[in-house]
Each structure stands twice: as structure tokens, then as C-alpha cells.
Amino acid sequence: MTTIDTVAAPPLGGPSLPQERRLVTSIPGPRSQELLARKSAAVAAGVGHTAPIEAVAAGGGVIVDADGNSLIDLGSGIAVTTVGNAHPKVVAAVQAQVAQFTHTCFMISPYDSYVSVAEALNRITPGDHEKKSALFNSGAEAVENAIKIARKFTKKQAVVAFDHGYHGRTNLTMALTAKAMPYKSGFGPFAGEIYRAPLSYPFRDGLSGADAAKKAISVIEKQVGADNLAAVIIEPIQGEGGFIVPADGFLPALVEWCRQNGVVFIADEIQTGFARTGAMFASELFGIVPDLITTAKGIAGGLPLAAVTGRAEIMDASHAGGLGGTYGGNPVACAAAVASIDVFEHEGLIERAQQVGAILTGRLTALQAEDPRLGDVRGHGAMIAAEFVNAQTGEPDAALTAAVAKSCIAEGVIVLTCGTYGNVIRFLPPLSIPDALLHEGLDVVAAALASA
């Protein structure tokens, strides 16, 4: 391994970056170590990091650090850079908007790009009913506003979330989130009138979708009551909870119960949305039409933007001024979103997600057949998980998972862990990743598991 003493200038990002895994120093290299030392001194300890590098460029399927290392990106900034980092259409749209104006506040003086994003979301989200949208800054903010809207519309207060669910880090969304560490521990008390129901988790519960739904509905009816319930919120495929795919029939049964009982059904598609699962939205995979849908992450090619989209009569329940925010629907982020949605629709990204998913699933299931510690492979499209277990007991093995992830990063492959039990590695590559690079990344994962 050779080292480099200087990096003259950061390499260009986006598609121009060489699509290769390249290690010229150990991870972290000296320049990255310098940044991490500054981070330790200047940034609050609660802000952690996964890969110990200083990122200076990214594009295609790689992230380049300040030491000249090129790492394979199997995380997409947690499902954000789905179109690829610095996609040319997104870059051009952002540059053009920045040159015009960066902010007016949509609530003060509206602009076209906000309305264009809302029109696009109303068109591409599931269902052919009349819809309206409102834009916000982050996924957590979108979830909070979806709850506000549902409560205003139904004139009820209670909300049901699900085991293993993750919905954000604000006070209300922490209450909705199931996992204590690292998201909730020590940060309470949390918002009230939040209840939890059991999720369909086929690998762990062995229940059919119908039976799992019957169990969940029984809990909701007994512990909350439909007359008190404003909304049910669920990720169609769990994200931080472990990429849990519910059994067939589970989600449709919940939607039907909500319809019968005047309860707003909210699909949190913040991680699953925008082609990630091989459909524009994961709800389509299960044949459901949410009343409200929250989106963020992949919506704007890496810029902060989020939305709530839903039935017009529900979205219009709020009084004027009841929804909004200073930066919600920022014009630069909206320009990026218009460009990103165009890419999703017209550059074959749904089909590309299906291709990526076939590679991931094929390689991981082959690995599973050879190694009983890989207990489950699941997911859809470019949102695939591997759940690691003790080979003798089937119990979650968080230590093995952490060791595999650490080894991968040391070898130049960025992977992310998740799961209530900390025993899942999730694969979220940008859809711009070349097949050869994806296979090489999976080779590193396989070697890390073999040596763990």
C-alpha cells in the first residue's frame, strides 16, 4: 500500500469520478484523522459518524476522501443520493436557481418551483384521487405535520405506530420511534397519545399477513379504540428497524380497517420512496393507497426537502397559516427536486433499482446458503437487508454485524447497520453504481463475513 502526502485539489464529483475502489492509505488516512480530531473538539459528541473519512467528492458509486482513497458507497447517505451524487441535471438546476434567488419564504412570496414539486408529488404518489401537498425541511418535520393534519381532520388525538418503526429524532417523532438506543434514551418525556402495535415480521414471528394484521388490530382496538384514533403511521418497509418486509396482506388489512373506522392511514415513505424499492413508492408493491404519504431523503438529490402529500380534503383541514416554516420548500431544494423527479421518471431508475436488487439478492442469498450466520435476506429493489444471527440459536448477533461492517469500511466499502437488535446490514447503493463496482463491494462483504 502506498501513501500520498498531498492532494492538490478535490477531484471533480458526479459521473466524472473514476468508478473504482482505491486504497492509498489505511482508513482513516492522515488528512481524515486531522478532520476527525477537529470534529471531536468542535462538534457535539452526540453527532456520530459511520465512516471515519473526510469526504471531498462523490459520484456514481464512490465517495473519495481527502487522502485520495475511493470507497464504494453502499449507503447513499442513508437512501438520499438515489439518483447519484452531483447528477448533472440536479447540479444544473441548483446552479440556475442559486443565480436567481436563494430564498423568499414561500409563505411570504410564492414561487414556481414549490408549486411544481407539489404538482409532481400529487401526480406520482399512489392513488388517482385529488391530492394536495405541503413542503418541509426534513423527514421528521414531514411526519410531525402529517400527524398535525390527521388530528385536525379527524378531531381525534391518538396515533398508533408500530414495533421496530423509525420516524425521526424530534420529540413527537421520537415518541413514534420504537428503538431506545441511540434515538430516545435520556431524551424524554415524549409527546403523549402515542401508542404502539405489533408489526408483521415474518422472519421472527412466522405469522401470515392476515394473522399479523388481526393481532395488530386487536391491540389497537383494545388499547386505543377507533373512536380515539386519528392516525395509523407505518413504513411500508421498515427502515432503521431492519428493512422488515411485512407479510403479504398485512398492510391492505390495516388500510381496510382504517377506512372502515375513520382513521387516517399515513405511509412513511421517507426511506422507501422515489424508486428505491423498484417502484416509485413502496406502497405500490403492496397494493395500498395511503391517505397521507410522507417523503424526504431521495426527493431532491441530496438537498434538504420533505413533503406531506395526501387526499385534498384531509390536506385542506388545516386553517391558513397552520402549516409551513421559514425554510420549508426552499427554492434551491425545490429546483433540485424538480430535476430529480424528472430523472426518476425518465432515466429508467425504477428499472435500474430492480436490476440492482436482483444483483444484491442473488449474491446475498448465495452467501446465505453457505453461511448459516446470515439468517435472512429480504427487501425490494435497491433496498435489501442481511440479518445476522447466531448459527446455533438463531438469536440476533449484533457483534458479528458490527465486525463485518467495520471490516468492510476498513477495506473501502461503506455499509450501514440497522435493526432493533443491531444485527442487520442494509444495502442502499445509489442507482448510478456500475454493476462491476456493486459486485466488488459484495465481494468485500463476503470476505468480511468469512473472516469475522
N, C-alpha and C positions, 0 to 999 in steps of 0.2 A: 504493500500500500504506500503510495506516495502522498506527500502533503504539499500544500501550496501555501506560500507565505502571504500573498496578496491577491486580492480580487479587484481589478482595476475599476470595474463598474458593474452594477447588477445587470444580468442578462435580460434581454427583452422577454416579456412574458407571452402568454397566449400561445397560439398554434406554432409560433416560430421556435419555441424551445425544443431542443433535441429530446426525443422521446426515449430516454434511456435511464436505467438505474446506474448511478455512478457514485462511488465512494472514494473520495480522495483524502479524507481524514476519517478518524473514528467519529462516531456520533455521541455527544456533540463535539464539533471541532472547536478550535480556539476562539474564532470570532463569535460563534454561537455561545460559548461559555461566557464570553465578555457580556453579551446581552443578557444572559440568564442571571449573571451577578448583578447587573443594573436592575433587572426586573425584581430580584429579591429585595433590593434596597428601596425601590421606588413604588412597587405595585403591591396592593394589599395581598396578604398571604392567602386569602380565600379564593383568589383568582389563580387557578392551577393551569397546567398545560399537559398535553399528551406527548408530543414530540419535542425533545429538547434541542430545538434548532432556531436560528434566526432566518425566517423566510424572506427571500428577496425577489423571487419570481415564481410564477406558476402558470401552467397551461397544459392542455392535453391531459395526460395522466400523470404529470410530475409536479413536484414542488422543489425548487432549488434553494439551497441555503447560502449563507454568507461565506461559507468555507468552500463553496464550489461543489458540494455534494448534491446529487439529484436523486430525490426519493420518489418512489412510486406512491401515488396518492389513492388509497382505497377508502377514503373517508369523505371527500368533497366538502370539507369544512362542516361536517355533520349535515350532509344532504343539501347544501346550499349551492355549490357550483356545479349543478347538474348539467348545464349547457357547456361547461368548461370554463376555466378561469380566463378572463380577458377575451371573451368571444368577440370577434371583430364587430359584429352588429351591435353588441352591447356597448363596447368601447366607443363606437361612432356616435351612438345615441346619447351617451353620457357627455361626451365632449361637446356635442352640439348644444345640449341643454345648459351645460355649465356656462357656455359662452353667451347664452341669452339671459338667464337669471337662475339663481340658486334657491330662492325662497320668496314666497309672498305670504304664506299661510293660506291654505285653501279656504279656510273659514273667513278670511278677510277678502281676498280677491281670487276667485277660482281660475283654473287654467285647464287647457285641453287634455294634458296627459293623464291627470287624475280621472277625468271622465272616461277617457279611452281605456284605462285599466279596468274601471268598473264595468264598462260595456263588454270588454273581453271576458271578464270573470262571469258576468251574467250569462254570457253565451256558452262558455265551455264547461262550466260546472254542471254536475248531473241534474237532470230534470228539464222538462220543457215548459214549466210554469213561469209566470212572470217573476223576475228576481230583481233585487237591488243589492248594492254593495257599499261598504264604508271601508276606508283605508286607515291603517295604523302603522306603528313602527316595528313591532316585534310580535312573535307568535304568542307570547304570554299576554300582550296587550289585546290581541285579537280575541283570545279566549275570554278574557275579562269582559270585553264588550259583548261577545256572544251571550254570556250569562246575563249581563245587564239587559240586553234586548229581549231575551226569553222571559225574564222576570217581568219586564214592563208589559210584554204582550199578554202573558198568562195571568198576571196579577197574583202569581204564586211565588214562593221563595226558595223552596228546597231544590237541590241539584244532586243528581247521582252521577258519580264517576266510578271507575272500575279498578279492581285489583291490577297491579302492575302498570297502571296508567301513569303517564307523564304529561303535564300540561304547562309547566313553566315554573319560574322562580319568584314571582311576586307573591304577595300574601294570599290572595284568593287562589292563584294557580298552585301555590304550594299546598293549600288545603285539598285541591283536587288531585295532586300528585301522590302516588302511593308510597314511594320509596323514601325512607328517612335519611339515610346517608347516601350522597352528601347533600341532598337537596333541602331537607327540612329540619334536621337535628339542631336544636337550640334556637330556632328562629321563631317559635310560636309566641303567643297564641295566634291561631289562624282564623280565617273567616268562618262564620257559622253557617248552619243549614246546608252542610256538605255531607253526603252520605256515600257509602261505597258498596258496590255489589260485586259478586264473583264473576270473573272473566272466563270465557272458554279458552282453555289452554290444553289442546289435545295431547301434547307430549307428556303432560303432568297429570291431567285429570281423566283422560280416556273417555270423556263423555262425547256423545253426538252433539251436533249443534242444537238440536231441538231440546235435548235434555239439559244442556248447559243453559239455554235460554230460560227454560222452565224454572231452573234453580235460581237464576238471577232475578227473574220477575217475581218469584215468591219472596225473595229477600226485600225487593223494592216495595212490594205491596204490604208486607208485614211491618217493615221498619220505617217506612216513609209514608206511603199512601199516595195514590194518584191525585187525590184532591189537593195535596200539599205540594205536588211536584211540578216545578217549572220546566225542568230540562233534564235530559239524559245526555251526557257527553262521553264520547268514546273515540279512540283512534281505531280506524278500520283494521289496521295492522299496528300493534303496539310498537312504539319506537324505543325509548330508553328502557322500557320494561323487558325487552329481549326479542323484538321483532316477532312477537307472538301472532300467529295467523289463526283466527278463530275458526272453529269447525263450520262446515257448510250449514247454513240455516240459522246460525246464531244471530247474526245481525238482522236479517229480514224479520225474524220473530220479534226482536226488540223494536224495530221500526213499526211493525204492525201494532204492537201493544201501545206504543206512544200515540199512534194515530187514533186508536180507539179511546184513549184516555185524556186527550187534550194536552199532551206533553210534547214539548219541542225536542226534536232529535237533532243533536249537534254532532257532526262528524269533524273531528280534529284531524285535518289532513295537512298539518304543517310539515311533517316529515315525509308523508306518503304522496303528497301532491306533485303535480307537474311532471308526468311521465315516469316518475321514479319507479313505479311498480309495474311498468309495462302497459299501463293505462294512464290516461291523463290524470285521473283521480282513482284511488283505490276503491272508493265506494262502488265504482262501476264493476269491479271484479266480483262483488258480492250481490249485485243486482239491487242496490238500495239507492234511494233518493233522499238525502238529508233535508231537513227543514232549513238548517243553517250549516254552513261549512266554513271552517277557519283555515286560512292559508298563510304561508310565510316562506321561509327558507329559500327554496328554488325559484321563487316568483320573480326575482329581479337580478339574477346572475351575479349575486354577491353583495348587492346593496341592500340596506335595511328597509324592508317594506313588509306589510302584513295586511290581511283583509278579512272581513266577515262578509259572506255572500249568502243570500237566502231568499225565501219567499217574500215577495214585496209587502204583503200585509203584515208580516212579522217585523221585517226591517223598518217599516214605517211607523211602528208602535211608539217609538221614542219621540218626544217633543223636540222642536228645533233647538239646537244647542246642546242637546243631551249626549250627542256623540261627537267625537272629534279629538283634537290635540294639536299642539303647535306645529309639530313636525309630521303629523300623520299624512301620508300621501305626498311626501316631499317631491318636488318636480324632477329632481335628478334621479331619484329612485324610480319614479313613475316612468320616466323615459327608458330606463333600463328594463323595467318590467314589460313595457310595450314591445321592446326588441326581443326580450327573452321569450315571451309568449309566441311571437312570430316564429322564432327558432323552433320552439316545441311543436308548433303546428305544421311547419313547412319544411323542416330539415330531417324528418324521419326519426325523431328522437324516441317516440313511443316504440317503434320497431327496434331501434338500437337498444333500448332498455331490455327488451325481450331477448335480444341476442346476448347481451352481457349476462342476463340472468341464466340463460342456458349454459354459458361457459362456467359461471360460478357454481351453479347447482351440479353440473356434471362433474367438475373437478372435486367438489366437496363431498358429494355422495360416494365417489370412488375412494376418497380418503376415509370416509366413514366405514366403508366395507372392510378396510384394512386395520382400522384402529377403533376399538370399542369405546375409547375415551371421547370420541366425537359422537355424542348421544343423539343429536338431532340436527338435520339440515332443513331449513324452512325459509319461506319468503316468496316474493313475486318480483319479477323483473330485476332491476339493479338494486334491490333491497333484500339481501339474503343474509341469513344468520347461521352460525355454527354454535351449538350449545355443547359445552364440555362437561363431562361427568366423571365420577369415579367408576372405573370399569367394572368393579365388583358390586357396588351398591346402587349405582345409578344416581347417587346424590350429586348435587351441583359441585363442581370443582373450580372454585374461584382462583385458587393458587396456580393451577395449571393454566388457566386462561390468561392470567396476568403474566406468567412466564413466557407464554407463546407470543403475546403482544409485545412484550419488552424485547424479545429476541428479534422479532420482525422489524421493529423500529431501528434496532442496532444494525440490522442488515439492509436498511434503506427502504423499508416498506411501511408506510403509515397505515395502521389498522386501529380501530376503535373498539373498546369493550362496552358492554351494556348488560342489562338484565337485573332483575330484582335481586338475584343471588350472585351477581358479578361474574357469571360463568358463560357469557356469550360474547363472541366476536362478531361484529356486524360489518358487512361489506357494502359500501356505498360509493363505488367509484364514479367519477364524472363520466358522462356518456361520451365524452370526447376521447376516452382512453383507447389506445390501439389494442387489438386482440393480443398481440405478442407481449406487450407490457403487462396486460392483465394476467396472462399465463405465467409470466416470470414472477409477478407478485405472489401468485398462488403457489409457485414452486418454493418460494421463501417461507410461506406459511406452512407448507407441508414439512419442510426441513426443520422449522422451529418446533413443530409438534413432535417430530421424531426424536429430537434431541432433548425435549423437555423432561 
